[in-house]
Amino acid sequence: MTPEQIRLVQESFRLVLPIRDQAAALFYGKLFELDPGTRNLFAATDLKTQGTKLMAAIGMVVGALNAPDAMLGKVKEMARRHVAYGVEEAHYATVGAALISTLETGLGEKFTAELRAAWIAAYTLLSSVMIEAVREVAVAKAA
């Protein structure tokens, strides 16, 4: 990510914070719309609590974009936990689409093409690290 993309993501996330509960609800609604099977991953989960965790995780990642190495261990561990919940590699693309859709809806006309590209770059960084961890778990299980 470029320094400008990092700045854009961090500044725009500050705009999301006041609407974080609505953003989380939008996110999960879009996720379940895009892949109805993901609803089963949250069958025993309170989505309001899960939404709070989602926003905290996004905030942690966004805050660490200036020094991403500091968060990579936490992100990998999060991905390993998600495997135990039934998350598969293919889900990451759907989550990315739901995230971008949520930001587009939540930020409206402030969600410019430049901001979209910055968020896609951030999510690509995040998801690539998480997918790597998912693959490591699969290899370990196969061994």
MODELLER restraints for C-alpha pairs under 7 A, 6 or more apart:
rsr = mdl.restraints
at = mdl.atoms
rsr.add(forms.Gaussian(group=physical.xy_distance, feature=features.Distance(at['CA:1:A'], at['CA:121:A']), mean=6.19, stdev=0.5))
rsr.add(forms.Gaussian(group=physical.xy_distance, feature=features.Distance(at['CA:1:A'], at['CA:122:A']), mean=6.96, stdev=0.5))
rsr.add(forms.Gaussian(group=physical.xy_distance, feature=features.Distance(at['CA:5:A'], at['CA:118:A']), mean=4.67, stdev=0.5))
rsr.add(forms.Gaussian(group=physical.xy_distance, feature=features.Distance(at['CA:6:A'], at['CA:65:A']), mean=6.29, stdev=0.5))
rsr.add(forms.Gaussian(group=physical.xy_distance, feature=features.Distance(at['CA:6:A'], at['CA:66:A']), mean=6.99, stdev=0.5))
rsr.add(forms.Gaussian(group=physical.xy_distance, feature=features.Distance(at['CA:8:A'], at['CA:115:A']), mean=6.22, stdev=0.5))
rsr.add(forms.Gaussian(group=physical.xy_distance, feature=features.Distance(at['CA:8:A'], at['CA:118:A']), mean=6.74, stdev=0.5))
rsr.add(forms.Gaussian(group=physical.xy_distance, feature=features.Distance(at['CA:9:A'], at['CA:62:A']), mean=6.97, stdev=0.5))
rsr.add(forms.Gaussian(group=physical.xy_distance, feature=features.Distance(at['CA:9:A'], at['CA:118:A']), mean=6.26, stdev=0.5))
rsr.add(forms.Gaussian(group=physical.xy_distance, feature=features.Distance(at['CA:9:A'], at['CA:119:A']), mean=6.04, stdev=0.5))
rsr.add(forms.Gaussian(group=physical.xy_distance, feature=features.Distance(at['CA:10:A'], at['CA:62:A']), mean=5.90, stdev=0.5))
rsr.add(forms.Gaussian(group=physical.xy_distance, feature=features.Distance(at['CA:10:A'], at['CA:63:A']), mean=6.91, stdev=0.5))
rsr.add(forms.Gaussian(group=physical.xy_distance, feature=features.Distance(at['CA:20:A'], at['CA:55:A']), mean=6.62, stdev=0.5))
rsr.add(forms.Gaussian(group=physical.xy_distance, feature=features.Distance(at['CA:21:A'], at['CA:51:A']), mean=6.77, stdev=0.5))
rsr.add(forms.Gaussian(group=physical.xy_distance, feature=features.Distance(at['CA:23:A'], at['CA:102:A']), mean=6.31, stdev=0.5))
rsr.add(forms.Gaussian(group=physical.xy_distance, feature=features.Distance(at['CA:23:A'], at['CA:106:A']), mean=6.46, stdev=0.5))
rsr.add(forms.Gaussian(group=physical.xy_distance, feature=features.Distance(at['CA:24:A'], at['CA:51:A']), mean=4.85, stdev=0.5))
rsr.add(forms.Gaussian(group=physical.xy_distance, feature=features.Distance(at['CA:25:A'], at['CA:51:A']), mean=6.93, stdev=0.5))
rsr.add(forms.Gaussian(group=physical.xy_distance, feature=features.Distance(at['CA:26:A'], at['CA:102:A']), mean=5.81, stdev=0.5))
rsr.add(forms.Gaussian(group=physical.xy_distance, feature=features.Distance(at['CA:27:A'], at['CA:98:A']), mean=5.68, stdev=0.5))
rsr.add(forms.Gaussian(group=physical.xy_distance, feature=features.Distance(at['CA:27:A'], at['CA:99:A']), mean=6.10, stdev=0.5))
rsr.add(forms.Gaussian(group=physical.xy_distance, feature=features.Distance(at['CA:27:A'], at['CA:102:A']), mean=5.37, stdev=0.5))
rsr.add(forms.Gaussian(group=physical.xy_distance, feature=features.Distance(at['CA:30:A'], at['CA:98:A']), mean=5.37, stdev=0.5))
rsr.add(forms.Gaussian(group=physical.xy_distance, feature=features.Distance(at['CA:31:A'], at['CA:94:A']), mean=6.70, stdev=0.5))
rsr.add(forms.Gaussian(group=physical.xy_distance, feature=features.Distance(at['CA:31:A'], at['CA:95:A']), mean=6.34, stdev=0.5))
rsr.add(forms.Gaussian(group=physical.xy_distance, feature=features.Distance(at['CA:31:A'], at['CA:98:A']), mean=5.24, stdev=0.5))
rsr.add(forms.Gaussian(group=physical.xy_distance, feature=features.Distance(at['CA:32:A'], at['CA:38:A']), mean=6.01, stdev=0.5))
rsr.add(forms.Gaussian(group=physical.xy_distance, feature=features.Distance(at['CA:32:A'], at['CA:39:A']), mean=5.73, stdev=0.5))
rsr.add(forms.Gaussian(group=physical.xy_distance, feature=features.Distance(at['CA:34:A'], at['CA:94:A']), mean=6.78, stdev=0.5))
rsr.add(forms.Gaussian(group=physical.xy_distance, feature=features.Distance(at['CA:41:A'], at['CA:85:A']), mean=6.68, stdev=0.5))
rsr.add(forms.Gaussian(group=physical.xy_distance, feature=features.Distance(at['CA:41:A'], at['CA:86:A']), mean=6.49, stdev=0.5))
rsr.add(forms.Gaussian(group=physical.xy_distance, feature=features.Distance(at['CA:61:A'], at['CA:71:A']), mean=6.84, stdev=0.5))
rsr.add(forms.Gaussian(group=physical.xy_distance, feature=features.Distance(at['CA:64:A'], at['CA:70:A']), mean=6.95, stdev=0.5))
rsr.add(forms.Gaussian(group=physical.xy_distance, feature=features.Distance(at['CA:64:A'], at['CA:71:A']), mean=6.35, stdev=0.5))
rsr.add(forms.Gaussian(group=physical.xy_distance, feature=features.Distance(at['CA:75:A'], at['CA:130:A']), mean=6.40, stdev=0.5))
rsr.add(forms.Gaussian(group=physical.xy_distance, feature=features.Distance(at['CA:76:A'], at['CA:129:A']), mean=6.46, stdev=0.5))
rsr.add(forms.Gaussian(group=physical.xy_distance, feature=features.Distance(at['CA:76:A'], at['CA:130:A']), mean=5.45, stdev=0.5))
rsr.add(forms.Gaussian(group=physical.xy_distance, feature=features.Distance(at['CA:76:A'], at['CA:133:A']), mean=5.43, stdev=0.5))
rsr.add(forms.Gaussian(group=physical.xy_distance, feature=features.Distance(at['CA:79:A'], at['CA:130:A']), mean=5.10, stdev=0.5))
rsr.add(forms.Gaussian(group=physical.xy_distance, feature=features.Distance(at['CA:79:A'], at['CA:133:A']), mean=6.13, stdev=0.5))
rsr.add(forms.Gaussian(group=physical.xy_distance, feature=features.Distance(at['CA:79:A'], at['CA:134:A']), mean=6.31, stdev=0.5))
rsr.add(forms.Gaussian(group=physical.xy_distance, feature=features.Distance(at['CA:80:A'], at['CA:133:A']), mean=6.20, stdev=0.5))
rsr.add(forms.Gaussian(group=physical.xy_distance, feature=features.Distance(at['CA:80:A'], at['CA:134:A']), mean=6.12, stdev=0.5))
rsr.add(forms.Gaussian(group=physical.xy_distance, feature=features.Distance(at['CA:80:A'], at['CA:137:A']), mean=6.83, stdev=0.5))
rsr.add(forms.Gaussian(group=physical.xy_distance, feature=features.Distance(at['CA:83:A'], at['CA:134:A']), mean=6.58, stdev=0.5))
rsr.add(forms.Gaussian(group=physical.xy_distance, feature=features.Distance(at['CA:89:A'], at['CA:131:A']), mean=5.96, stdev=0.5))
rsr.add(forms.Gaussian(group=physical.xy_distance, feature=features.Distance(at['CA:89:A'], at['CA:134:A']), mean=6.69, stdev=0.5))
rsr.add(forms.Gaussian(group=physical.xy_distance, feature=features.Distance(at['CA:92:A'], at['CA:127:A']), mean=6.42, stdev=0.5))
rsr.add(forms.Gaussian(group=physical.xy_distance, feature=features.Distance(at['CA:96:A'], at['CA:123:A']), mean=6.59, stdev=0.5))
rsr.add(forms.Gaussian(group=physical.xy_distance, feature=features.Distance(at['CA:104:A'], at['CA:111:A']), mean=5.55, stdev=0.5))
